[in-house]
Amino acid sequence: MATDDNFPCSLTLRVPFPDARLASVALQALRVDKELSGLVKRELSTIASPGGEYAGETVLQVDYKATTNRMLRVAVNSFMDSLVLVLEVQEEMDVDVIESEVASN
């Protein structure tokens, strides 16, 4: 996200997924909930990670900007609750993908 004087507080989260399909499903599920406050902006995207820390994985990237640190914290806490729910559902419903990743490690 570009720098914005009206939204000086920012945070970028990167959540690695074992494959692009799971990252895309998470993106679609999380994108539905819009930020309730006009004091917070959020952008979600998926990026392929060819090398580095997340080599071979697809990463869900979440960019936050807020007017205050407090608003940023509240928004990120809410997002993390939603992310945990999405990951738990994927763990239950996509057992074959998760188990194949565990077996290969």
C-alpha positions in Angstrom: 0.0 0.0 0.0 1.2 3.5 -0.8 1.9 5.9 2.1 -1.0 8.0 3.1 -0.8 10.9 5.6 -4.4 10.3 6.7 -3.6 6.6 7.5 -0.1 6.7 9.1 -0.4 3.3 10.9 0.2 0.3 8.8 0.8 -3.4 9.0 1.4 -6.2 6.4 0.5 -9.8 7.3 1.7 -12.7 5.2 0.1 -16.1 5.7 1.6 -19.0 3.8 -0.7 -21.8 2.4 0.5 -25.1 1.1 -1.2 -24.6 -2.3 -2.8 -21.8 -4.3 -6.3 -23.3 -4.0 -6.4 -23.1 -0.2 -5.0 -19.5 -0.4 -7.7 -18.6 -2.9 -10.5 -20.1 -0.8 -9.2 -18.2 2.3 -9.0 -15.0 0.2 -12.6 -15.3 -1.0 -13.9 -16.2 2.5 -12.1 -13.3 4.2 -12.8 -10.7 1.4 -16.6 -10.9 2.1 -16.3 -9.0 5.5 -15.6 -5.4 4.8 -14.0 -3.1 7.4 -16.7 -1.5 9.5 -14.8 1.7 10.2 -13.8 4.3 7.6 -10.7 4.8 9.8 -9.2 1.5 8.5 -8.3 0.3 5.0 -7.6 -3.3 4.2 -6.3 -4.9 0.9 -6.2 -8.7 0.5 -4.3 -10.5 -2.2 -2.5 -13.8 -2.9 1.0 -13.9 -4.2 3.1 -16.8 -5.4 6.3 -17.2 -3.4 9.0 -18.5 -5.7 11.8 -18.4 -3.2 12.8 -17.2 0.2 11.0 -18.0 3.5 7.9 -19.3 1.8 9.4 -21.1 -1.2 6.9 -23.0 -3.3 3.9 -21.8 -1.3 1.1 -19.3 -2.0 0.9 -16.5 0.5 -2.2 -14.6 1.5 -1.1 -11.0 1.9 -3.1 -8.6 4.0 -2.2 -4.9 4.0 -3.7 -2.7 6.7 -3.7 1.1 7.1 -5.4 2.9 9.9 -5.6 6.4 11.4 -4.5 5.2 14.9 -2.6 2.3 16.4 -5.7 1.5 18.4 -7.9 1.2 15.3 -5.2 -0.9 13.6 -5.1 -3.3 16.6 -8.9 -3.7 16.7 -9.1 -4.4 13.0 -6.3 -6.9 13.0 -7.6 -8.7 16.0 -11.0 -9.1 14.3 -9.3 -10.3 11.1 -7.2 -12.8 13.0 -10.4 -14.3 14.6 -11.8 -14.7 11.1 -8.6 -16.2 9.8 -8.5 -18.7 12.6 -12.0 -19.8 11.7 -11.1 -20.2 8.0 -8.0 -22.2 8.8 -9.9 -24.5 11.2 -12.6 -25.2 8.5 -9.9 -25.9 5.9 -8.2 -28.2 8.3 -11.4 -30.2 8.8 -12.7 -30.1 5.2 -9.4 -30.3 3.3 -7.9 -33.2 5.2 -6.3 -34.7 2.1 -4.3 -31.6 1.3 -3.2 -30.9 4.9 -2.2 -34.6 5.5 -0.2 -34.8 2.2 1.8 -31.7 3.3 2.5 -33.2 6.7 3.5 -36.5 5.2 5.9 -34.8 2.8 7.7 -32.9 5.6 
